[in-house]
Amino acid sequence: MIKSRNIFLLFLLFLFLMGCKKKIERVDEERFAFGTYFKISVYSDDKTEAKKIIAKAFDEIGRIDKKYNSKVKGSLMDELNKNKIANFDDEGIMLLKEVKKAYELSDTKYDVTMTPLMNLWGFSEDVEARTTLPTDDELNSALKKVDFSKVELDGNIVRIKESGITIDTGSFLKGYAVERAKEVLKMSGVENGFVTAISSIEAIGGKGDGSPWKIGIQNPNNSSEILGVVELRNQSMGVSGDYQTYVEIDGKKYHHILDKETKYPVKDKKMVVIVNKNGLQADLYSTVFFLMPLEKVLEIANTTPDLDVLLVDENDKIYLSKDIKFQKK
């Protein structure tokens, strides 16, 4: 009788412990920064704590936006652009060194001083939309004010050695913000989560059920269709496409990724997707690789650990590096 009673009590204890076990749920938050929406998702058994952790990650995104965004008045980049000299902290110098590596890798085609050309084409909130193509004289004049080699790093002092040249952070800073948000989440104990700012993505672990995150890749020819799905687990993704930002002149679309040699949009690619382990580099290299010869891009991706690429060329042919996990629809 005593044995039966003990078994019954153990059974009740088991039911009590099962009832106390918290359910793991996905917690989502969304905020506006860098001119777009960031979304953070984490899986947690404590919704209140998850929201606090997500808030810390958004604070980090806000810090980077305020401190380094070239479009934010009073930022380090804004100060540099205005005064042509600024004292950067180590983090800011790291960012510019990564930009310099990308500049050199692309044989100077990736250039963050492209603002005069971008403005001429109408890719700025501060200029009117174009109704005619830029003339050769206009293009050549704008190009004279494009030259990242005029940016000098001397310890923590940064100089721009020629007037008219400015740095734009639009092609890399969002990826860094996503990367830093991921690190804040991980340091706070998040094992499964997700940070996205449309074309910049960070995956922590997988989904709550242990499966990898599956990211739909937009068809560059039709925004309502999915080209396929890329799987991510503890990886970063950066996407550049000819459909993301463009102007329309005489019924023809001209996208914003400009070739310094032709001064016109790149013609041989429609999309580049980077998968690696670092959000800053994923954002950077999605643009860098858009500007480079396709064969060279695949060579680099296939010989660099933890770097994968998907490319769609002008004829809609898909190219994949050897290790990317992509399933075509």
BAPADREN-920683 format. One line per field, with one value per residue (C-alpha): residue in one letter; z, y, x; residue number from 1. Coordinates in Angstrom, 3 decimals. Each point is the difference from the previous one (the first is absolute). Example, Ala and Ser with C-alpha at 12.3 -4.5 7.8 and 13.67 -1.06 7.14 Angstrom:
residuo <- A_S
Z <- 7.800_-0.660
Y <- -4.500_3.440
X <- 12.300_1.370
num <- 1_2
//
This chain:
residuo <- M_I_K_S_R_N_I_F_L_L_F_L_L_F_L_F_L_M_G_C_K_K_K_I_E_R_V_D_E_E_R_F_A_F_G_T_Y_F_K_I_S_V_Y_S_D_D_K_T_E_A_K_K_I_I_A_K_A_F_D_E_I_G_R_I_D_K_K_Y_N_S_K_V_K_G_S_L_M_D_E_L_N_K_N_K_I_A_N_F_D_D_E_G_I_M_L_L_K_E_V_K_K_A_Y_E_L_S_D_T_K_Y_D_V_T_M_T_P_L_M_N_L_W_G_F_S_E_D_V_E_A_R_T_T_L_P_T_D_D_E_L_N_S_A_L_K_K_V_D_F_S_K_V_E_L_D_G_N_I_V_R_I_K_E_S_G_I_T_I_D_T_G_S_F_L_K_G_Y_A_V_E_R_A_K_E_V_L_K_M_S_G_V_E_N_G_F_V_T_A_I_S_S_I_E_A_I_G_G_K_G_D_G_S_P_W_K_I_G_I_Q_N_P_N_N_S_S_E_I_L_G_V_V_E_L_R_N_Q_S_M_G_V_S_G_D_Y_Q_T_Y_V_E_I_D_G_K_K_Y_H_H_I_L_D_K_E_T_K_Y_P_V_K_D_K_K_M_V_V_I_V_N_K_N_G_L_Q_A_D_L_Y_S_T_V_F_F_L_M_P_L_E_K_V_L_E_I_A_N_T_T_P_D_L_D_V_L_L_V_D_E_N_D_K_I_Y_L_S_K_D_I_K_F_Q_K_K
Z <- 0.000_0.911_-3.267_-2.044_1.856_-0.752_-3.672_-0.041_1.615_-2.516_-2.789_1.427_0.274_-3.618_-1.104_2.080_-1.568_-3.469_0.732_1.215_-3.139_-1.964_-3.612_-2.430_-2.255_-2.762_1.049_-2.765_0.113_-2.846_-0.066_-2.558_-0.520_-2.904_-2.070_0.168_2.396_2.144_1.391_2.833_0.916_2.864_1.381_3.783_2.894_1.638_-2.171_2.359_0.152_-3.762_-0.594_2.254_-1.914_-3.342_1.265_0.790_-3.549_-1.433_2.224_-1.600_-3.476_1.019_1.361_-3.288_-2.004_2.072_0.184_-3.530_-2.474_-2.556_-0.323_3.727_0.982_2.624_-0.722_-0.434_-3.743_-0.251_1.849_-2.332_-3.114_1.161_1.482_-2.082_3.209_3.078_2.949_-0.215_2.709_-0.574_-1.105_-2.665_-1.244_-0.239_-2.203_-2.337_-0.190_-1.079_-2.621_-1.219_-0.343_-2.087_-2.118_-0.756_-0.615_-2.622_-1.791_1.302_-1.531_3.423_1.154_2.891_-1.386_-2.875_1.287_-2.906_-2.567_2.100_0.309_-3.717_-0.731_2.527_2.706_2.896_2.030_-0.387_-3.807_-2.473_-1.970_-3.436_-3.135_-2.459_-0.063_1.354_-2.722_-0.438_1.245_3.120_0.656_-0.497_2.235_2.786_-0.264_0.782_3.541_0.466_1.416_3.206_-0.350_1.253_3.396_2.277_3.246_2.337_3.297_1.204_-2.121_-3.262_-2.739_-3.315_-2.051_-2.706_0.120_-1.500_1.138_2.667_1.470_-0.132_2.444_-1.721_-1.510_3.208_3.286_0.138_-0.214_2.895_2.078_-0.630_0.929_3.268_0.882_-0.440_2.374_2.655_-0.239_0.269_2.967_1.698_-0.344_-3.153_-1.718_-2.770_-1.575_-3.090_-0.946_-3.342_-1.740_-3.336_-1.930_3.071_2.115_3.040_1.181_3.501_0.205_-1.703_0.637_3.309_-1.298_-0.914_-3.742_-1.966_-0.904_-3.554_-1.873_-3.152_-2.734_-2.021_-3.760_-1.393_-2.884_2.103_3.609_0.669_-0.819_1.836_-1.943_2.611_3.644_1.766_3.328_2.795_3.350_1.949_-3.236_-1.524_-3.315_-2.175_-3.181_-2.804_-2.981_-2.990_1.157_3.443_-0.889_-3.463_-2.048_-3.077_-3.028_-3.265_1.155_0.813_3.489_1.122_3.310_2.630_-0.160_-2.281_-1.806_0.370_-3.441_-1.983_2.536_-0.744_1.972_-0.121_-2.840_0.403_3.282_1.502_3.489_2.360_3.267_2.512_2.815_2.573_3.736_0.215_-0.707_-0.802_-2.599_-1.406_-0.604_-1.437_-2.312_-1.431_-1.614_-0.624_-1.856_-2.034_-1.418_-0.690_-2.868_0.644_-0.446_2.539_2.516_-0.227_0.274_3.208_1.491_-0.789_1.566_3.082_3.086_1.237_-3.064_-2.427_-2.813_-2.254_-3.158_-2.629_-3.246_-2.578_-1.799_3.214_0.286_3.624_1.195_3.360_1.983_1.002_3.617_-0.044_1.143_-2.636_-1.184_-3.204_-0.173
Y <- 0.000_2.367_-0.880_0.792_3.302_0.951_-0.802_2.158_2.904_-0.340_0.073_3.200_1.549_-0.911_1.665_3.085_0.309_-0.456_2.731_2.325_-0.432_3.228_-0.080_1.282_2.659_2.273_3.663_2.642_3.727_2.516_3.522_2.626_0.919_0.774_0.976_-3.506_-2.483_-2.353_-3.114_-2.136_-3.419_-2.244_-3.285_0.112_-1.453_3.452_2.589_2.901_-0.733_-0.558_3.446_1.558_-1.748_1.059_3.600_-0.143_-1.187_2.857_2.432_-1.259_0.537_3.527_0.664_-0.961_2.012_3.124_-0.382_-1.035_0.571_2.576_1.254_0.780_3.503_-0.005_-3.558_-0.691_-0.502_3.237_1.837_-1.513_0.925_3.599_0.708_-2.442_-1.182_-1.830_-2.006_-3.452_-2.629_-3.526_-1.274_2.691_-0.700_-3.709_0.846_2.138_-2.691_-2.548_2.484_0.459_-3.795_-0.161_2.950_-1.767_-3.410_1.537_1.746_3.323_-0.534_-0.187_3.594_1.603_3.501_-0.495_2.654_2.474_-2.710_-1.312_3.506_0.603_-3.109_1.092_-2.572_2.396_1.450_3.419_0.170_-0.040_-3.144_-0.023_0.180_-0.241_-1.946_1.781_1.413_-1.160_3.389_-0.287_-3.545_0.853_3.059_-2.021_-2.743_2.498_0.147_-3.785_-1.466_-2.012_0.054_3.609_-1.299_-0.363_-1.977_1.171_-1.805_1.175_3.146_-0.189_2.576_0.637_1.589_1.602_2.306_-1.247_-3.592_-1.468_-3.457_-1.693_-2.867_-1.367_-3.064_-1.457_1.559_-1.708_-3.368_0.965_1.055_-3.376_-1.744_1.930_-0.654_-3.717_0.207_1.767_-2.746_-2.763_1.633_0.201_-3.758_-0.248_-3.332_0.231_3.330_2.118_3.610_1.474_3.360_-1.186_-0.585_-0.675_-3.077_-1.726_-3.461_-1.225_-3.769_-1.214_0.134_-1.049_-3.548_-0.314_0.327_2.574_3.397_-0.053_3.293_0.603_1.645_2.478_-0.472_3.075_0.108_-0.236_1.212_-2.204_-3.210_-1.987_-1.143_-2.606_-0.551_0.288_-1.752_1.846_-1.194_2.272_1.887_3.451_1.009_3.093_0.634_2.518_0.175_2.173_0.137_1.540_3.671_1.476_2.980_-0.221_2.121_-0.183_-3.223_-1.768_-0.855_0.918_-1.531_1.508_-2.240_2.090_-1.060_2.657_-0.802_0.358_2.347_-1.960_-2.788_-3.429_-2.030_-3.589_-0.882_0.263_-1.333_-1.010_-1.878_-0.473_-2.591_0.118_0.458_3.799_2.459_2.938_-1.986_-1.558_3.476_1.274_-2.904_-0.232_3.363_-0.716_-3.226_1.735_2.188_-2.782_-2.530_-2.993_-2.562_1.814_0.095_-3.759_-0.647_2.030_-1.582_-3.543_0.494_2.037_-1.886_1.002_2.110_-0.995_1.826_-0.174_2.126_0.672_1.361_2.279_-3.055_-1.379_-2.822_-0.979_-0.625_-1.645_-0.433_-3.597_0.044_2.273_-1.673_1.171_-1.650_1.415_0.380
X <- 0.000_2.863_1.783_-3.111_-0.414_3.632_-0.442_-3.132_1.889_2.832_-2.555_-1.540_3.493_0.675_-3.251_0.870_3.455_-1.460_-2.514_2.776_2.066_-0.242_-0.938_2.618_-1.490_1.196_0.124_0.104_0.713_0.363_1.460_1.004_3.696_2.328_-3.022_-1.484_-1.599_2.074_-1.648_1.345_-1.399_1.118_-1.236_-0.407_-1.993_-0.124_-1.739_0.690_3.722_0.117_-1.469_2.657_2.765_-1.469_-0.191_3.748_0.692_-2.063_1.908_3.215_-1.441_-0.942_3.490_1.625_-2.513_0.621_3.767_1.024_-2.834_1.168_-3.581_-0.340_1.056_2.735_1.182_3.708_-0.502_-1.964_2.784_2.608_-1.957_-0.432_3.440_2.094_1.675_-1.283_1.299_-1.627_-0.230_1.342_-3.404_-0.300_3.527_-0.862_-2.980_2.098_2.704_-2.630_-1.214_3.576_0.464_-3.178_1.194_3.276_-1.606_-2.287_2.887_-1.421_-3.467_-1.643_0.317_-1.890_0.662_-2.483_-2.432_0.542_-0.837_-2.882_-1.437_0.375_-2.060_-2.627_0.740_-0.387_-2.836_1.638_-0.194_-2.858_-0.764_1.589_-2.105_2.921_3.255_3.093_2.245_3.601_1.223_-2.138_1.198_3.676_-0.302_-1.635_2.622_2.762_-1.412_0.022_3.226_0.295_3.804_-0.243_-1.167_3.015_0.170_2.757_-0.384_-3.400_0.062_-1.965_0.511_-1.686_2.761_-2.131_-3.005_-3.243_0.619_-2.291_-0.622_-3.400_-0.617_-3.103_1.662_1.437_-1.147_-3.391_1.738_2.248_-3.006_-1.642_3.262_0.297_-3.652_0.696_2.976_-2.099_-2.635_2.599_1.751_-3.409_-0.466_-2.119_0.647_-2.593_-0.832_-0.108_0.831_-1.001_0.056_-1.441_3.257_2.177_-0.714_1.543_-1.052_0.815_-0.269_-3.178_-3.719_-1.518_-0.519_3.692_-0.493_2.035_-1.395_-1.318_0.293_-1.996_2.067_-2.017_-0.233_1.812_-2.490_-3.157_-0.217_-3.043_1.903_2.665_3.036_0.849_0.921_3.354_0.542_1.822_1.307_2.362_0.625_-0.348_-1.521_0.331_-1.992_0.479_-2.329_-0.791_-3.647_0.615_0.586_-0.366_-1.100_-2.183_0.922_-1.927_-1.652_3.298_1.230_3.534_1.096_2.282_3.098_2.205_3.168_2.709_1.423_-3.221_-1.665_-3.186_-1.720_1.664_-1.505_1.199_-1.768_-3.470_0.676_2.797_-0.634_2.809_-0.073_2.796_0.636_0.153_-2.819_2.286_1.908_-3.170_-1.428_3.285_0.693_-3.491_0.796_3.697_-0.789_-2.703_2.776_2.512_0.281_-2.238_2.800_2.188_-2.851_-0.565_3.737_0.228_-3.137_1.124_3.452_-0.986_-1.274_-3.468_-0.727_-2.741_-1.709_-3.030_-0.008_-2.635_1.431_-1.603_-1.455_-1.570_2.528_0.655_3.566_0.742_3.185_0.681_-1.260_-3.041_-3.233_-2.483_-3.192_-1.449_-3.756
num <- 1_2_3_4_5_6_7_8_9_10_11_12_13_14_15_16_17_18_19_20_21_22_23_24_25_26_27_28_29_30_31_32_33_34_35_36_37_38_39_40_41_42_43_44_45_46_47_48_49_50_51_52_53_54_55_56_57_58_59_60_61_62_63_64_65_66_67_68_69_70_71_72_73_74_75_76_77_78_79_80_81_82_83_84_85_86_87_88_89_90_91_92_93_94_95_96_97_98_99_100_101_102_103_104_105_106_107_108_109_110_111_112_113_114_115_116_117_118_119_120_121_122_123_124_125_126_127_128_129_130_131_132_133_134_135_136_137_138_139_140_141_142_143_144_145_146_147_148_149_150_151_152_153_154_155_156_157_158_159_160_161_162_163_164_165_166_167_168_169_170_171_172_173_174_175_176_177_178_179_180_181_182_183_184_185_186_187_188_189_190_191_192_193_194_195_196_197_198_199_200_201_202_203_204_205_206_207_208_209_210_211_212_213_214_215_216_217_218_219_220_221_222_223_224_225_226_227_228_229_230_231_232_233_234_235_236_237_238_239_240_241_242_243_244_245_246_247_248_249_250_251_252_253_254_255_256_257_258_259_260_261_262_263_264_265_266_267_268_269_270_271_272_273_274_275_276_277_278_279_280_281_282_283_284_285_286_287_288_289_290_291_292_293_294_295_296_297_298_299_300_301_302_303_304_305_306_307_308_309_310_311_312_313_314_315_316_317_318_319_320_321_322_323_324_325_326_327_328_329
//
